[in-house]
Amino acid sequence: MSDIHGVPSALKSALAAADALGYDRLVLLGDLLYHGPRNGVPNFYDPEEVARILNGLKDRIVAVRGNCDAEVDQMMFEFPMRSDYAVLEAGKETFFLTHGHLWNEHNLPPLGMGSVLAHGHTHVPELTKLKCGLTVFNPGSVALPKGGSSRSFGYFDGESLKHYTC
């Protein structure tokens, strides 16, 4: 999941859909609380409630920092979320997890790690295989979709990546 931007109703909807799929880890690709100066204040903006919900799942979360996440946001969470990237092995894949404002398909990470580059930031779902063999996956935005897309998140079942609306 990415780009929650402090909207608890959107997070609850996404988590309900993810619960139905039976996930064991929740990957958060940044922009968890703050909505950013270019987005305006979303309806039902409540970052404290988003933090409370996510803290209840802290043992299942792997999170990275987004461009709207600040050092002070970490004070709200009981799990780490300030790294620019994380590496996660799942199934036969190695995921390079990042928000997308630093590393993306146009600026590949300097580390040669990962068969999947997973990032948010654009608020637009994407699943692309690059010529170099790297898969680029963007789950879209849980709260503030852009480009005509719906609110969405991604799911990896151990073999394939898919988008789900929420």
C-alpha positions as CSV (number, residue, x, y, z in Angstrom):
1,M,0.0,0.0,0.0
2,S,1.1,3.5,-0.7
3,D,0.0,7.1,-0.3
4,I,-2.5,6.8,2.5
5,H,-2.0,10.5,3.2
6,G,-3.8,10.5,6.6
7,V,-7.2,9.2,5.4
8,P,-8.4,6.5,7.8
9,S,-11.6,5.6,5.9
10,A,-9.5,4.8,2.8
11,L,-7.0,2.8,4.9
12,K,-9.8,0.8,6.6
13,S,-11.3,0.0,3.2
14,A,-8.0,-1.1,1.8
15,L,-7.2,-3.2,4.9
16,A,-10.7,-4.9,4.7
17,A,-10.0,-5.9,1.1
18,A,-6.5,-7.1,2.0
19,D,-7.8,-9.1,4.9
20,A,-10.0,-11.0,2.5
21,L,-6.9,-11.9,0.5
22,G,-5.2,-13.3,3.6
23,Y,-1.9,-11.2,3.7
24,D,0.9,-12.0,6.1
25,R,2.9,-8.8,5.6
26,L,1.8,-5.2,5.1
27,V,4.3,-3.2,3.0
28,L,3.8,0.6,3.2
29,L,5.5,2.5,0.5
30,G,5.4,6.0,2.1
31,D,3.3,9.1,2.4
32,L,1.4,7.7,5.4
33,L,0.1,10.7,7.4
34,Y,0.7,14.1,5.7
35,H,-1.3,15.0,2.5
36,G,1.4,17.2,0.9
37,P,1.0,20.9,-0.1
38,R,0.0,20.1,-3.7
39,N,-2.8,17.7,-2.8
40,G,-5.1,19.8,-0.6
41,V,-6.6,18.5,2.6
42,P,-8.4,15.2,1.8
43,N,-11.9,14.5,3.2
44,F,-11.8,12.8,6.6
45,Y,-8.2,13.7,7.2
46,D,-7.1,12.2,10.5
47,P,-3.5,11.2,10.8
48,E,-3.8,10.2,14.4
49,E,-6.4,7.6,13.5
50,V,-4.2,6.3,10.7
51,A,-1.3,5.9,13.1
52,R,-3.5,4.1,15.6
53,I,-4.7,1.7,13.0
54,L,-1.2,1.0,11.6
55,N,0.3,0.6,15.1
56,G,-2.2,-2.2,15.7
57,L,-0.6,-4.0,12.8
58,K,3.0,-3.1,13.7
59,D,4.3,-6.7,13.8
60,R,3.2,-7.2,10.2
61,I,4.5,-4.0,8.7
62,V,7.5,-3.2,6.5
63,A,7.6,0.5,5.8
64,V,9.7,3.1,3.9
65,R,9.6,6.9,3.9
66,G,7.8,8.9,1.3
67,N,8.4,12.5,0.2
68,C,5.6,13.8,2.5
69,D,6.8,11.8,5.5
70,A,8.8,13.8,8.1
71,E,11.0,12.9,11.0
72,V,8.2,14.0,13.4
73,D,5.9,11.4,11.8
74,Q,8.1,8.6,13.2
75,M,7.0,9.7,16.7
76,M,3.5,8.6,15.8
77,F,4.5,5.1,14.9
78,E,5.5,2.0,16.8
79,F,7.4,0.6,13.8
80,P,10.2,2.0,11.7
81,M,9.2,4.0,8.6
82,R,12.2,6.4,8.0
83,S,14.3,4.4,5.6
84,D,14.5,5.4,2.0
85,Y,14.3,1.8,0.9
86,A,14.0,-1.8,2.2
87,V,14.8,-5.1,0.6
88,L,12.2,-7.9,1.1
89,E,12.4,-11.5,-0.1
90,A,9.0,-13.1,-0.8
91,G,8.4,-16.2,-2.8
92,K,11.1,-16.4,-5.5
93,E,11.3,-12.6,-5.8
94,T,13.5,-10.0,-4.2
95,F,11.7,-6.6,-3.8
96,F,13.4,-3.3,-3.7
97,L,10.8,-1.2,-1.7
98,T,10.9,2.6,-2.0
99,H,8.5,5.5,-2.3
100,G,9.4,6.4,-5.9
101,H,10.5,10.0,-5.4
102,L,14.2,9.0,-5.3
103,W,14.2,5.7,-7.2
104,N,11.8,4.6,-9.9
105,E,11.9,3.2,-13.5
106,H,13.5,6.4,-14.7
107,N,16.1,6.5,-12.0
108,L,16.9,2.9,-11.1
109,P,18.4,2.2,-7.6
110,P,22.2,2.2,-7.5
111,L,22.0,-1.2,-5.7
112,G,21.9,-4.2,-8.0
113,M,19.4,-5.8,-5.7
114,G,15.9,-6.9,-6.5
115,S,13.9,-8.4,-9.2
116,V,10.9,-6.1,-8.4
117,L,11.2,-2.4,-7.9
118,A,8.1,-1.5,-5.9
119,H,7.2,2.1,-5.4
120,G,4.3,4.5,-5.0
121,H,4.5,8.3,-5.3
122,T,2.7,8.8,-8.6
123,H,-0.7,7.6,-7.2
124,V,-1.2,5.6,-10.4
125,P,-1.1,1.8,-10.5
126,E,1.6,0.3,-12.7
127,L,3.0,-3.2,-13.5
128,T,5.7,-3.1,-16.2
129,K,8.6,-5.4,-17.1
130,L,11.6,-3.4,-18.2
131,K,14.0,-4.5,-20.9
132,C,16.7,-5.2,-18.3
133,G,14.3,-7.8,-16.7
134,L,13.3,-5.7,-13.7
135,T,9.6,-5.6,-12.9
136,V,8.3,-2.2,-11.8
137,F,5.2,-2.3,-9.6
138,N,3.3,0.7,-8.3
139,P,0.2,-0.2,-6.2
140,G,-1.4,3.2,-6.8
141,S,-2.8,5.2,-3.9
142,V,-5.0,4.1,-1.1
143,A,-6.5,7.6,-0.6
144,L,-5.7,10.0,-3.4
145,P,-5.7,8.3,-6.8
146,K,-4.5,10.2,-9.9
147,G,-4.6,9.9,-13.6
148,G,-8.2,8.6,-13.7
149,S,-7.3,5.5,-11.6
150,S,-9.3,4.2,-8.6
151,R,-8.1,3.9,-5.0
152,S,-5.9,0.8,-5.0
153,F,-3.3,-1.4,-3.4
154,G,-1.1,-4.2,-4.6
155,Y,-1.0,-7.9,-3.5
156,F,1.7,-10.5,-4.0
157,D,0.5,-14.1,-3.6
158,G,3.9,-15.6,-3.7
159,E,3.9,-15.9,-7.5
160,S,2.4,-12.9,-9.1
161,L,1.6,-9.2,-8.4
162,K,-1.9,-7.8,-8.8
163,H,-3.8,-4.6,-8.2
164,Y,-6.9,-4.4,-6.2
165,T,-9.4,-1.5,-5.9
166,C,-10.5,-0.5,-2.4
